[in-house]
Amino acid sequence: MMLNAQEFADNSVLSDADYKKRSAIYDYSEANLNNVDSIPDFSEKAEKLKITGTIYQSDGVTPAKDVILYIFQPDENGNYQMERDANRKRYVHHRAWIKTDADGKYTFYTFMPGKLFRTKELKQIHRIIKEPGKAEQELSPFFFNDDPLIPDLTLACRAEAVKSMLRIEEKDGMYVATKDIKLDKTISTTDL
């Protein structure tokens, strides 16, 4: 069963003075997170996308338990649809959270993001990760191997983008990508 973590978020009980300034990774009800989530409007979108993978400890072998991964993205036209919650905090509508269990696996059901017309920005899905006992960390966005702007990138930029690039396949009328993530002992996290 797919749950939309956004439906369970209840920030009305929070009294932190910096609530509106803190990272959106915390805007959920942790008790309801699991390792599968769907972006709002997923079922209505034409280019459905399933992103799945495993988050590993720094050894690259041991699955990482209780890691929160938050994603947000533009719509199919490249626009970030902004909303306000009950406390007037602005957020990107197309967002989702997962929390890994003992197997470290995660799955997001989303859709192919667009990019703004006439921009030189790659299609992307933004990511923030939170390990137990550590501060949240922004990861490089997911990029897409079929993006027509890839050949225009410098070699250095292309090499960096490849690290978090999704290789898209089509299966049963849906795009599918698998991307594992390895946590680092230090502050940075890498994609496998």
C-alpha positions in Angstrom: 0.0 0.0 0.0 1.4 3.4 -1.0 1.1 6.1 1.6 1.4 9.8 1.0 3.4 11.2 3.9 2.1 14.7 3.2 -1.4 13.5 4.2 -0.2 12.6 7.7 1.9 15.7 8.4 0.6 17.6 11.4 2.7 20.6 12.2 0.0 22.4 14.1 1.5 21.2 17.4 4.9 22.6 16.7 5.9 25.7 18.5 9.5 26.1 17.3 10.3 29.8 16.5 12.2 28.7 13.5 9.6 26.3 12.1 9.2 28.3 8.9 13.0 28.4 8.4 13.9 24.8 9.1 14.4 22.2 6.3 11.2 20.6 4.9 12.6 17.2 5.6 11.2 17.6 9.1 7.6 18.4 7.9 6.1 15.0 8.3 4.8 12.7 11.0 7.6 10.3 11.6 5.3 7.6 13.0 3.7 7.2 9.6 6.7 7.1 7.4 7.7 3.9 5.7 10.0 2.9 2.8 7.4 3.7 0.1 5.8 7.0 -0.7 4.0 8.7 -3.6 4.3 12.3 -4.8 1.0 14.2 -4.8 -0.9 13.9 -8.1 1.1 10.8 -9.1 -2.0 8.9 -10.3 -3.0 11.8 -12.6 0.4 12.2 -14.4 1.0 10.8 -17.8 4.7 10.0 -17.4 4.7 8.0 -14.2 8.1 7.2 -12.7 9.1 4.7 -10.0 12.5 5.3 -8.3 13.8 2.5 -6.1 17.0 1.5 -4.5 18.8 0.6 -1.3 20.5 3.0 1.1 23.7 1.4 2.5 26.0 2.2 5.4 29.5 3.5 4.5 30.8 0.0 3.9 28.5 -0.2 0.8 27.2 -3.6 2.0 25.2 -3.1 5.2 21.6 -1.7 4.6 21.0 1.5 6.5 18.0 1.5 8.8 15.9 4.5 9.8 17.3 6.9 7.2 14.9 9.5 6.0 15.1 10.5 2.3 13.0 13.5 1.2 12.5 14.5 -2.4 10.8 17.5 -4.1 10.5 18.4 -7.7 9.0 20.7 -10.4 5.9 19.7 -12.3 6.0 18.4 -15.9 6.3 22.0 -17.1 9.3 22.8 -14.9 7.3 24.9 -12.4 7.6 24.4 -8.6 4.0 24.5 -7.4 4.1 26.2 -4.1 1.5 25.7 -1.3 1.2 26.9 2.4 0.4 24.7 5.3 -1.8 25.5 8.3 1.0 27.5 9.9 1.6 29.5 6.6 4.9 27.8 5.8 5.5 27.6 2.1 6.5 24.3 0.6 6.8 22.6 -2.8 3.6 20.6 -3.5 5.3 17.7 -5.3 7.3 16.2 -2.4 7.5 12.9 -0.6 9.4 11.2 2.3 10.5 7.7 3.0 12.1 6.1 6.0 14.1 2.9 5.5 13.5 -0.2 7.5 16.1 -2.9 8.2 16.5 -3.8 4.5 17.5 -0.1 3.6 15.2 -0.2 0.6 13.2 2.8 -0.6 10.7 3.4 -3.4 9.2 6.7 -4.6 6.3 6.8 -7.1 6.5 10.1 -8.9 6.5 11.5 -12.4 9.0 12.8 -14.9 9.8 16.4 -14.0 9.9 19.1 -16.7 12.3 22.0 -17.1 11.5 25.6 -17.8 11.5 26.5 -21.5 14.7 28.1 -22.7 16.8 27.2 -19.6 20.0 25.3 -19.6 19.1 23.5 -16.4 18.8 19.7 -16.4 15.6 17.9 -15.5 16.0 17.0 -11.8 14.5 15.8 -8.6 16.0 17.4 -5.4 17.0 15.2 -2.5 17.7 15.7 1.2 18.8 12.8 3.5 18.8 12.5 7.3 20.7 9.8 9.1 19.8 9.0 12.7 21.8 11.2 15.0 23.1 13.4 12.2 22.0 16.7 10.7 20.1 16.6 7.4 22.2 16.8 4.2 21.3 18.0 0.7 22.4 15.5 -1.9 23.0 16.2 -5.6 19.7 16.0 -7.4 18.6 13.0 -9.4 19.3 13.7 -13.0 18.2 11.7 -16.1 20.3 9.8 -18.6 17.9 10.8 -21.4 18.1 14.6 -20.8 19.0 16.3 -24.1 21.2 18.8 -22.4 23.7 16.2 -21.2 25.9 16.4 -24.3 26.2 20.2 -23.8 27.7 19.9 -20.4 31.4 20.3 -19.8 33.3 17.0 -19.0 33.6 18.0 -15.4 29.9 18.8 -15.0 28.9 15.7 -16.9 31.1 13.6 -14.6 29.4 15.1 -11.5 25.9 14.6 -12.9 26.6 11.0 -13.7 27.1 10.2 -10.0 23.4 10.8 -9.3 22.0 10.0 -12.7 18.9 7.8 -13.1 19.0 5.3 -15.9 15.4 5.2 -17.1 13.8 2.1 -18.5 10.1 1.6 -19.5 8.3 -1.3 -17.9 4.5 -1.9 -17.9 3.7 1.6 -19.0 5.8 3.2 -16.3 9.3 4.6 -16.3 11.5 2.8 -13.7 14.9 3.7 -12.3 17.1 2.1 -9.6 19.6 4.1 -7.7 21.5 2.9 -4.6 22.9 5.4 -2.1 26.0 4.8 0.1 26.3 6.8 3.3 29.7 8.2 4.0 31.5 8.2 7.4 32.1 11.9 6.9 29.5 14.5 5.9 29.1 13.6 2.2 27.0 10.8 0.8 27.5 9.1 -2.5 25.4 7.4 -5.1 26.3 4.0 -6.4 
